[in-house]
Amino acid sequence: MKKLFIVVEGETEERFLRKVLYNDFIQKGIHIEAQQWLTNRKLGIGGGGSNFDLIENHLRRLISRYQYDENVFISVMVDLYAFPIGGNTVYDEEVINQQSGKNKVLLLQDKMNNRMQYQNFIPYVQLHEYEALLLSKPDALLTFYTDKAQEVEGLKAEINGMNPEEINETPQGAPSKRIIKYLPHYKKQKTTAGVTTAEKIGLPFLRQACPHFNDWVTKLESI
């Protein structure tokens, strides 16, 4: 059995990995353990923050502990939208100057890989935000918001014809902002509604609709 640690921003991503990826990976002989990066190590508080050092420090602690175990792999899942820019961040001028979100995430992944210098590390930057996965099939939001068919239709009309992974990283147009525009309660319910929706969509469709996400899952499976 391989062990795969995935360091994430918050509870939503942690639950997503547990509910949507865990069972498929267990069947492949890979045990996933999601961990929120620590924002206050003394108090054991994890998730969030705008300082990239928090992510790097968490990853380095894992690498230091498991670097000689060939059955342990380490990944990280972080959004491009509001990517941590504080501390010794990898989000530098070269990244800023990239013309597309796809180029930004690929460059960020390369920079994280070079920074960590660990052969069993598989970085992942989500285009542009976790909620892009949900926008691959907005009707699935009705699983949680059963009485919001009209609002979901409005959301569908707004993103009609758009690739979910190309929905942008602006404060007004980021995937979560578009959902909240029509379903305001999502802002405080993302850990439940966001994961319930992803479960309804299912991993096969998410992979089909989101090629960059699929590339990451494929790399994780290959371990």
Helices and strands as residue ranges (DSSP letters): E 2-8, H 11-16, I 17-21, H 22-27, E 30-36, E 38-40, E 45-46, H 52-66, E 72-79, H 93-96, H 101-116, E 121-126, H 131-134, G 138-143, H 149-158, G 164-166, H 175-182, H 186-201, H 203-209, H 211-221
